[in-house]
Structures are given as C-alpha cells and as structure tokens.
Amino acid sequence: MASSDSDSYEFEYSDDDDDMMDDDPMSTSQTSIKSGSSPRRSQRGKVANPNAGEPSSTTTPTAGGEKRSADGSSKKKKSRVSGGSNFSDASPHKSDPNGLRLVDAAEMASELNEVLEEVSQLLNIPIEAANVLMRHYKFNKEKLIEQFYEDSEKVTGAAGVSHRCFECPGQPSTPATKGKKQSKKKSTHYCQTCMEDVPVAETYAMSCGHSFCVDCWGGFLENALMDGPRCVYQKCPEFGCNELVTEKEVANINVSLLPKFQSYQLKSFVDLNKLARWCPAPDCTKIGITKSGYGDIKCTCGKSFCIRCGREPHAPVGCAVLERWEDKNANESETANWILANTKKCPKCFTRIEKNQGCNHMTCQQCKYDFCWVCLKPWSEHGSETGGYYKCNRFSEEGDEEGEGDQSDQAKAKRELNKYLHYYQRYHAHDKAQEFAEKSLLETETRMTNLQDDNSKMSYIDVQFLKAANEQLIECRRVLKFTYCHAYYMVDKSIQKNQFENHQEMLEKFTEKLSELSEQPLDKMDRTSVINHTRVVQKFVHGVLEYVEMGMEDE
C-alpha cells in the first residue's frame, strides 16, 4: 500500500491506555508536541528549555505538522505513527468513526522511521537512542518528551542509552573511538569474552566503552537474535552494564543480521501500540490500524479480527466482558461439557440424535417428531403463529417459585450453575452452528456450480446469492453466540435485559429461517426467498448491534 498524505496516521496515547481491556472508548486521549525550536543539551546531559535561545538547526517544527525553513517558507509534513488518536483524520473510511485501515509491514516501518527521526531531532539524540527511549515509554511520545525535559539523565539511564546520548563523567574511557572499530593507539587488546589478546583493529566498543573482539561480538549478536523479539532489550556483554545494544551495533558488526533485528523492532512497535495489531492469520504480515483503539477489521487474507484484543469480532460483547466469560468457561466448561453431551435424546421416543446441520429445527428420524435442539420443546411452540417465537433464549429459574426463599449456599450455587449452563449451552450451540456454516461456505462453490448446471439460464452472478446467504449465516451465528455472553452479565429482570432478549429472540427467528432456506436441496430452493431473507437478516443484525452500542435506550 503506497503511503500518501491522505493515508497517514499519527499514534499517540496516554497512560490511561495501559489497561488493554479498558472498554471506555474515550480513554484514548489525544496528545501533541508543542511547537517550538528543538531542545538543546546543556552540560552533564541536562536539556535546555526549548524556548530559550535560537535553535541550532535551520528548520523548526511548527503546529500542524509543518517544517518552517530559515527563509520563512513552510513545507507540510504528513502526520506519522507515534502513538495517539490524531492518527486517522485522513482515513479512507470517512464514514467509519474508528478510522480503520490495513497497512503492510514496509509501510509501517517507514512511518516508524519518520517518527524516530522527529523524536531524534526534537531531543537532539541519535536515532537509535530515540528508538530505545520510545520503546521504553511504549511509544508515548508526550510522556517521553515531558520527562526528558525534567531529568534527561534519569530517563536515558533507565532506558539504557545514557552513554549513547551524553558523555557521563567518571566513566572509564577506552583507547579506541567509541562505536567504531578500534584505532591504532594500542597494538592489542585483551578480550574478556574469549580471554585472548587480539589486534585493536579487530575489536569493537559500544558508546559505553566496553570493548570486545569482533568475532565475540558476532557470536553474541547471533545468539541474541535467537531469542526472537526479546533481542531488542539485549544489553552490553559487559557484566553490570545497562547500555542496550541497538541496530547501530548490528550494522557495524554483521550487517546481514540487520534485517532480522529491524523486523523485531517493528514487531515490538506494533505489539506495544494500542492502536495497531498484526493480523492473527498464520504467515500474514498485514497490520490493522484504528484511530480510536476499537473496531473490527477484515484483512485481505480473509481473516476478521478485533483490533483491541485480537480475537474474532465479538460484538455486542466488549473485550473485558469476553475475557471474563472465557475465564469462567476455562474453569467451569469441563463440568458443562460433562452435562451437555454431543448428542441428545428425542423428547418423544428417547432415541439418541446427533445434530449434523446448523438449523436448530430437529426432526427425529425414528418417530418424525419436530422439536427444538436447544430447549427440546415442540417446534410448533417456536413459530410466530403461536406467539411463542424463540422463548428458549430466555433464562427461567425453574423451581424457584418453591425454593426462592432458600438462601443457603447450596441453593445459591445450584441457581448460579443452572443460569451458567443455560447461557453456556446456547453459546455453545451457536458456536457449533457457526462452525458448520463455515464448513458449508467451503462447499458453497460446488452447490453454486450445480445450481447453475441445473438451470442453464443462470449465470455465475445469478447464483452468488447462495454464498451471500452462507456468509450472512456465519455473521448471525457469531453475533448470536456472543449475545448470550453479553446477556449472562446483564442485570436479571431489568428493562434493558428484557428488551435485549426480545431483539435476541427475533434475530434467532430470522437466522433459523435463513438457515432452513439455504440448506434446502437445490431443486427445492426458492432463490427469491433466500435473497430477500438474507437482506432482512443483514439489516436486522446490524440494527441489533447498533442498538446495543447506543446503550439499549429507546428514543
């Protein structure tokens, strides 16, 4: 994806975003860098007031991302990725409040380099030190600059770049030029790693002054990169030295290792960034970006995911609530799986039945009895003609009329288990139905071809309705699955929960109808009905999600 001014984003986030599971969409606050001249270093590493004196450079950053030259002319700079919510004013999704977009690794690396160059110029430090400092502050540029102005020695020391940024008094100097291969001031140097005297020209020292032979440095860096992304936190080989190894050392010692080291730096940048996430699909290098910290995005590889937590899209439930639900399932699902078998008995003849399709309308092959797979009640009670709709989506505390006053620990535990099993059973049923719909989607291409062969007047476009219906079923099953997670944590018998279950009821009705229509044999399939019902369900499911997002308040 080519980078352009209109597609540039600027990341900035505050300390409030440290909690990954904070569901307040307003928690990502905007930060910015005050315009003014580049800060200058005073003696002993102190940073001078940026407003004191004239800058030494010929350009100064100005508000709005401009660079003003000495002759007064200005040149517009594109905004860059540095960690906050200004970053998607020019998103291609103008109507999307989350400003979602996809970028590849090369584009993200380019934006990262621009940010590091800006920080390097503002703080008057080497670019490799800017990278370490930004990573130490989780790419919170505002916090870094504020604390750097207050005490630069403390900031650089804690991050492990104090020697790289400033000359620290009291540090032993080496006879060689720091950061370069050693000069001819000494003929040999004793390497403390291999314990041999080596020619000075074959040694190397970082800015901290600790010198080792080039061969030992090469082995040290190769072993560091074997640790994966953690190699970006590798310190100097000298025992007790806090100075971090950067891409400068990698480039000087073994340039062939540089691409891998830079890829780990980019991974660290994305992993620490609350507004970006790698696509979770295997071997995919795309990165999803949002300006708000929220949103679901579909990658070009076909994988859909939540940018905030990396799971599959899980509306209407939030990331934090879903995490609670998964933790509960991890602790109690073994009990639930023991109670909820993979097969169920027919309520009439008690023949064991296995569900092999996505629809919850079951017909016993033994006695031809029609019933609901979820609640095992007659299917005739689930139609609009009886006024029943899908009442099995509601949790009813059966038997509580007699034992409602029983507040013993045993009774409370039983009621809580019954409630959990009610929601888990329906969550699990829709999860399995979603899996079946996803498998059916893989077979849809064959069914579309067969349908086209049966009707020679149909073109390939005319049979696309079958694929659209399957894709809509997958979305409906996913949404319904997470509605039960959402309902479990709602206040029982509240107005909002009652309204939510009414919408949930209707969505299940539409979904089951679409499932029945799309799973019919090709010779009995009504194309018009499938198309119309797909559109109705699509509109309704989006309406339900919008209703929940708006707080479930009727106008």
C-alpha positions in Angstrom: 0.0 0.0 0.0 1.5 3.2 -1.1 1.9 5.8 1.6 0.4 9.2 1.0 -0.5 12.4 2.9 -4.2 11.4 3.0 -3.4 8.0 4.4 -1.0 9.0 7.1 -1.9 8.4 10.7 -0.4 9.7 14.0 -0.4 7.4 17.0 -0.3 8.9 20.5 -1.7 7.5 23.7 -1.8 8.3 27.3 -1.2 6.3 30.5 -4.9 5.6 30.7 -4.5 3.1 27.8 -2.1 0.8 29.8 -5.0 -1.4 30.6 -5.6 -3.4 27.4 -9.1 -4.4 28.5 -10.5 -0.9 29.3 -13.7 -0.7 27.4 -14.2 3.0 27.6 -13.8 4.3 24.0 -13.0 7.7 25.3 -9.9 6.5 27.3 -7.6 7.0 24.4 -6.7 10.7 24.8 -5.0 13.0 22.3 -1.5 14.2 22.9 0.6 16.5 20.9 4.1 18.1 20.9 4.2 21.8 21.5 5.7 23.7 18.6 8.9 25.5 19.0 12.7 25.1 18.5 14.5 21.8 19.0 15.7 21.3 22.6 19.4 21.7 23.2 21.6 19.8 25.5 23.3 21.6 28.4 26.3 20.4 30.3 26.1 17.0 32.1 23.2 15.9 29.9 20.7 18.5 31.1 18.2 19.6 28.5 17.8 23.3 28.0 14.4 25.0 27.8 13.2 24.6 24.2 12.1 28.2 24.2 15.4 29.6 25.4 17.7 30.9 22.6 17.7 30.2 19.0 17.8 26.7 17.6 21.0 25.5 16.1 19.2 23.9 13.1 17.9 25.7 10.1 14.4 24.3 10.5 11.9 24.2 13.4 8.8 22.2 13.8 5.6 24.2 13.8 2.0 23.5 14.7 0.1 21.4 12.2 3.0 19.2 11.3 4.8 21.9 9.2 8.5 22.5 8.9 9.5 26.1 8.6 12.8 26.9 7.0 15.1 29.9 7.6 13.6 32.0 4.8 10.1 31.7 6.4 8.6 29.3 3.9 6.9 26.2 5.2 6.5 22.7 3.9 3.7 20.5 5.0 4.7 17.2 6.7 2.5 14.2 6.8 1.4 13.0 10.2 3.1 9.9 11.4 2.6 6.9 13.6 3.8 7.9 17.1 1.1 6.6 19.4 -2.2 8.6 19.7 -5.7 9.3 18.5 -4.9 12.0 15.9 -3.8 9.4 13.6 -6.6 8.8 11.1 -8.0 12.1 10.1 -7.4 11.2 6.5 -8.6 7.6 6.8 -10.0 6.2 3.6 -13.1 5.1 5.6 -14.5 8.6 6.0 -17.8 7.3 7.5 -16.1 4.9 9.9 -15.6 6.7 13.3 -12.9 4.2 14.2 -10.7 5.1 11.2 -9.9 1.5 10.3 -7.3 0.7 7.7 -4.8 -2.0 6.7 -1.1 -1.4 6.0 1.8 -3.8 5.3 5.0 -4.1 7.3 7.0 -2.0 4.9 4.7 1.0 5.2 4.5 0.7 9.0 8.3 0.6 9.1 8.6 3.7 7.0 6.2 5.6 9.3 8.1 4.3 12.4 11.3 5.7 11.0 9.8 9.1 10.4 8.6 9.2 14.0 12.0 8.3 15.3 13.7 10.9 13.1 11.3 13.5 14.6 12.0 12.5 18.2 15.7 12.4 17.4 15.6 16.0 16.2 13.4 17.2 19.0 15.6 15.7 21.7 18.9 16.1 19.9 19.8 12.5 20.4 20.9 9.7 18.0 18.1 8.0 16.1 18.9 4.6 17.6 18.6 6.1 21.1 15.2 7.6 20.1 14.1 4.1 19.2 15.1 2.7 22.6 13.5 5.6 24.5 10.2 5.4 22.6 10.1 1.6 23.2 10.8 2.2 26.9 7.8 4.6 27.1 5.6 2.3 25.0 5.8 4.9 22.2 4.1 7.5 24.3 5.8 10.5 22.8 4.2 13.1 25.0 5.3 11.4 28.2 8.8 10.8 26.9 9.4 14.4 26.0 7.9 15.7 29.2 10.1 13.5 31.4 13.1 14.0 29.2 12.9 17.8 29.9 12.6 17.2 33.6 15.5 14.9 34.1 17.2 13.6 30.9 19.9 11.7 32.8 17.4 9.7 34.7 15.3 9.0 31.6 18.2 7.8 29.5 19.8 5.9 32.3 16.6 3.9 33.0 16.2 3.1 29.3 19.8 2.1 28.8 21.1 4.8 26.5 22.8 7.3 28.8 26.3 6.8 27.3 24.8 6.9 23.8 23.1 10.3 24.5 25.6 12.0 26.8 29.2 11.9 27.9 28.9 10.8 31.6 31.8 12.0 33.9 33.5 9.3 35.9 33.1 6.6 33.2 36.4 4.9 32.2 37.3 5.7 28.7 38.9 3.3 26.2 41.8 4.0 23.9 39.5 3.4 21.0 36.9 5.6 19.3 33.6 4.6 20.8 31.1 3.0 18.4 33.8 2.2 15.8 36.5 -0.4 15.2 39.5 0.4 17.4 42.2 2.7 16.2 46.0 2.1 16.3 46.7 3.6 19.8 47.3 0.1 21.1 48.6 -2.8 19.2 46.5 -5.4 21.0 43.5 -5.6 23.3 42.6 -8.3 25.8 39.1 -9.5 25.1 37.3 -10.6 28.3 35.0 -12.9 26.4 37.4 -15.2 24.6 40.3 -14.2 27.0 42.7 -13.6 24.2 44.9 -10.7 23.1 43.6 -9.5 19.7 44.7 -6.7 17.4 43.0 -3.4 18.3 41.8 -3.1 14.7 39.7 -6.3 15.2 37.8 -5.0 18.3 34.7 -3.0 18.8 33.3 -0.9 21.6 29.8 0.5 22.1 29.3 4.0 23.4 29.7 2.7 27.0 33.4 1.9 26.1 33.4 -1.8 26.8 35.5 -3.4 24.1 35.4 -6.9 22.7 36.8 -8.6 19.7 34.7 -8.6 16.5 34.3 -12.4 16.5 32.9 -12.4 20.0 30.6 -9.6 19.1 29.3 -11.5 16.1 28.6 -14.6 18.2 27.0 -12.5 20.9 24.6 -10.9 18.4 23.7 -14.1 16.7 22.8 -15.7 20.0 20.8 -12.6 20.9 18.7 -12.8 17.8 17.9 -16.5 18.5 15.8 -15.2 21.5 13.4 -13.6 19.0 11.8 -10.2 19.7 13.4 -10.1 23.1 16.7 -9.3 21.4 15.8 -5.6 21.2 16.3 -5.5 25.0 19.7 -7.1 24.9 22.3 -5.3 27.0 26.1 -4.8 26.6 28.1 -8.0 27.1 30.0 -6.4 29.9 28.6 -7.7 33.3 26.6 -5.0 35.1 26.5 -2.6 32.1 23.0 -1.3 31.4 23.6 0.1 27.9 21.4 -1.5 25.3 22.5 -2.9 22.0 20.9 -1.2 19.0 20.8 -1.5 15.3 23.9 0.6 15.0 26.0 -2.2 16.6 24.3 -4.9 14.5 25.0 -2.9 11.3 28.7 -2.3 12.2 29.4 -5.9 13.3 27.3 -8.1 11.0 25.1 -6.2 8.5 23.5 -9.5 7.4 21.7 -9.7 10.8 20.3 -6.2 10.4 17.0 -7.0 8.6 16.0 -9.6 11.2 16.8 -7.2 14.1 14.8 -4.4 12.4 11.9 -6.8 11.9 11.9 -7.5 15.7 12.0 -3.7 16.3 8.9 -3.3 14.1 7.2 -6.2 15.9 7.9 -4.5 19.2 6.4 -1.3 17.9 3.2 -2.9 16.8 2.9 -5.1 19.9 3.2 -2.1 22.2 0.9 0.1 20.2 -2.7 0.1 21.4 -3.9 1.4 18.1 -2.4 -1.3 15.9 -2.4 -5.1 15.7 -0.9 -7.7 13.5 -3.3 -9.9 11.6 -3.6 -13.1 13.6 -3.7 -15.3 10.5 -0.6 -17.5 10.0 2.1 -16.0 7.8 0.1 -12.8 7.2 2.2 -9.6 7.5 -0.7 -7.1 7.4 -1.3 -4.7 10.2 -4.7 -3.4 11.3 -4.8 0.3 12.5 -7.6 2.2 14.2 -7.7 5.8 15.4 -9.9 5.0 18.4 -8.4 1.8 19.7 -11.5 -0.1 18.8 -13.0 -1.8 15.8 -13.3 -5.0 13.8 -11.4 -5.3 10.5 -11.2 -7.9 7.7 -7.8 -8.5 6.3 -7.1 -9.1 2.7 -6.2 -12.7 3.6 -9.9 -13.1 4.7 -9.3 -13.1 8.4 -11.5 -10.9 10.5 -10.4 -9.8 14.0 -10.9 -7.3 16.8 -8.0 -4.8 16.8 -8.2 -4.2 20.5 -7.9 -7.9 21.7 -7.1 -9.9 18.5 -10.0 -12.3 18.9 -12.6 -12.8 16.2 -15.2 -10.0 16.0 -17.3 -10.4 19.2 -20.0 -7.6 19.1 -22.1 -6.9 21.1 -19.9 -8.0 24.0 -16.9 -6.0 24.9 -13.3 -7.3 25.2 -13.2 -7.2 29.0 -16.5 -9.0 29.4 -15.5 -11.6 26.9 -12.3 -12.2 28.8 -14.3 -12.8 32.0 -16.6 -15.2 30.1 -13.6 -17.1 28.7 -12.0 -17.3 32.1 -15.3 -18.7 33.5 -15.5 -21.2 30.7 -12.0 -22.3 31.3 -12.8 -23.0 35.0 -16.3 -24.5 34.5 -16.6 -25.7 30.9 -15.4 -29.2 31.9 -18.5 -29.5 34.1 -20.6 -28.0 31.4 -19.2 -30.4 28.8 -19.9 -33.3 31.0 -23.5 -32.2 31.5 -24.0 -31.2 27.9 -23.4 -34.2 25.7 -22.7 -34.0 22.0 -26.0 -35.9 21.4 -29.5 -35.5 22.8 -32.5 -37.8 23.2 -35.6 -37.2 21.3 -38.2 -35.9 23.8 -40.8 -38.3 22.4 -39.2 -41.6 21.7 -35.9 -41.0 23.5 -33.8 -42.1 20.5 -30.3 -40.6 20.7 -29.9 -37.9 18.0 -26.8 -36.3 16.5 -27.1 -32.8 15.1 -25.5 -32.7 11.6 -26.7 -29.3 10.3 -26.8 -25.7 11.5 -30.5 -25.3 11.9 -32.0 -25.9 15.4 -35.2 -27.3 14.0 -34.7 -31.1 14.5 -36.8 -34.0 13.1 -36.4 -37.4 14.7 -35.8 -40.0 12.0 -37.4 -42.6 14.3 -40.7 -41.0 15.2 -40.7 -37.9 12.9 -41.2 -35.7 16.0 -40.3 -32.0 15.4 -38.6 -30.2 18.3 -36.1 -27.5 19.1 -32.5 -28.7 19.6 -31.8 -26.0 22.2 -34.7 -26.4 24.6 -36.1 -29.8 23.4 -39.7 -28.4 23.3 -42.1 -28.9 20.4 -41.1 -26.9 17.3 -44.7 -25.8 17.0 -44.3 -23.6 20.0 -41.5 -21.7 18.3 -43.4 -20.1 15.5 -44.9 -16.7 15.0 -48.4 -18.3 14.7 -48.4 -19.3 18.3 -46.9 -16.1 19.6 -44.1 -18.0 21.1 -41.2 -17.0 18.8 -38.0 -18.2 20.4 -38.7 -18.1 24.1 -36.0 -20.7 24.7 -33.5 -17.9 24.6 -34.6 -16.6 28.0 -33.3 -18.0 31.2 -36.1 -19.1 33.6 -35.3 -20.1 37.1 -37.4 -23.2 37.2 -38.5 -24.4 40.6 -37.6 -21.1 42.2 -41.3 -20.4 43.0 -41.0 -23.0 45.7 -37.3 -22.5 46.7 -36.9 -18.8 46.0 -36.6 -18.1 49.7 -33.8 -20.7 50.2 -30.7 -18.6 50.6 -28.4 -21.4 51.6 -25.0 -21.7 49.9 -26.1 -24.9 48.3 -29.2 -23.4 46.8 -27.4 -20.3 45.5 -24.7 -22.5 43.9 -27.4 -24.5 42.2 -29.2 -21.5 40.8 -25.9 -20.0 39.6 -24.9 -23.3 37.9 -28.3 -23.5 36.2 -28.0 -19.9 35.0 -24.5 -20.5 33.7 -25.5 -23.8 31.9 -28.4 -22.1 30.3 -26.2 -19.4 28.7 -23.3 -21.7 28.0 -25.5 -24.3 26.3 -26.9 -21.7 23.9 -23.4 -20.1 23.4 -22.0 -23.5 22.6 -24.9 -24.4 20.2 -24.4 -21.2 18.1 -20.7 -21.7 18.2 -21.1 -25.2 16.7 -23.7 -23.9 14.2 -21.1 -21.2 13.2 -18.5 -23.9 12.6 -21.0 -25.8 10.4 -21.8 -22.6 8.5 -18.1 -22.0 7.9 -17.7 -25.5 6.6 -20.8 -25.1 4.4 -19.3 -22.0 2.9 -16.4 -24.1 1.6 -18.9 -26.4 -0.1 -21.0 -23.5 -1.5 -18.9 -23.1 -4.6 -19.8 -26.7 -5.6 -23.5 -26.1 -4.9 -23.4 -22.9 -6.9 -21.9 -24.7 -9.9 -24.6 -27.5 -9.6 -27.4 -24.9 -9.4 -26.0 -23.2 -12.5 -25.9 -26.5 -14.3 -29.5 -27.3 -13.4 -30.6 -24.0 -14.7 -28.7 -23.1 -17.9 -30.3 -19.6 -17.9 -28.5 -18.7 -14.7 -25.1 -17.0 -14.9 -22.4 -17.3 -12.2 -23.5 -13.9 -10.8 -27.1 -15.2 -10.5 -26.1 -17.9 -8.1 -24.0 -15.6 -5.8 -27.0 -15.4 -3.5 -26.1 -18.7 -2.0 -22.6 -17.6 -1.0 -24.1 -14.3 0.4 -26.6 -16.3 2.4 -23.9 -18.5 3.9 -21.7 -15.6 4.8 -24.6 -13.9 6.5 -25.4 -17.0 8.4 -21.8 -17.1 9.8 -22.2 -13.5 11.0 -25.5 -14.2 12.6 -24.3 -17.3 14.4 -21.2 -15.3 15.6 -23.4 -12.4 16.9 -25.9 -14.7 18.5 -23.1 -16.6 20.2 -21.8 -13.5 21.8 -25.3 -12.2 22.7 -25.5 -15.0 25.3 -22.2 -14.0 26.8 -23.5 -10.4 26.9 -26.9 -11.4 28.4 -25.2 -13.5 31.1 -23.7 -10.4 32.7 -26.7 -8.2 32.4 -28.9 -7.4 35.4 -31.6 -10.1 35.7 -35.2 -8.9 35.2 -34.1 -5.4 34.2 -35.9 -3.5 31.4 -32.7 -3.4 29.3 -32.3 -7.2 29.6 -35.9 -7.8 28.6 -35.6 -5.6 25.6 -32.3 -7.1 24.6 -33.8 -10.6 24.8 -36.7 -9.5 22.6 -34.2 -8.5 19.9 -32.2 -11.7 20.5 -35.4 -13.6 20.1 -36.2 -12.1 16.7 -32.6 -12.5 15.5 -32.8 -16.2 16.3 -36.1 -16.5 14.4 -34.7 -14.8 11.3 -31.4 -16.8 11.5 -33.2 -20.2 11.8 -35.4 -19.3 8.9 -32.5 -18.3 6.7 -30.7 -21.5 7.7 -33.6 -23.6 6.7 -34.0 -21.8 3.3 -30.3 -22.0 2.4 -29.9 -25.7 3.5 -32.7 -27.0 1.3 -31.9 -29.2 -1.7 -31.2 -27.3 -4.9 -34.3 -28.5 -6.7 -36.5 -27.1 -3.8 -34.6 -23.9 -3.2 -36.5 -20.6 -3.7 -33.9 -18.1 -4.9 -36.1 -15.1 -4.3 -36.9 -16.1 -0.7 -33.2 -16.7 0.1 -32.2 -13.3 -1.3 -35.0 -11.4 0.4 -34.4 -13.1 3.7 -30.6 -12.5 3.5 -31.2 -8.8 3.2 -33.7 -8.7 6.0 -31.4 -10.6 8.4 -28.4 -8.4 7.4 -30.4 -5.3 8.2 -31.7 -6.7 11.4 -28.4 -7.9 12.8 -26.8 -4.6 12.2 -29.7 -2.9 13.9 -29.3 -5.1 16.9 -25.6 -4.2 17.2 -26.3 -0.5 16.8 -29.0 -0.8 19.4 -26.5 -2.3 21.9 -23.8 0.2 21.0 -26.2 3.1 21.7 -26.8 1.8 25.2 -30.1 0.0 24.5 -32.2 3.1 25.1 -35.3 3.6 23.0 -35.9 7.1 21.6 
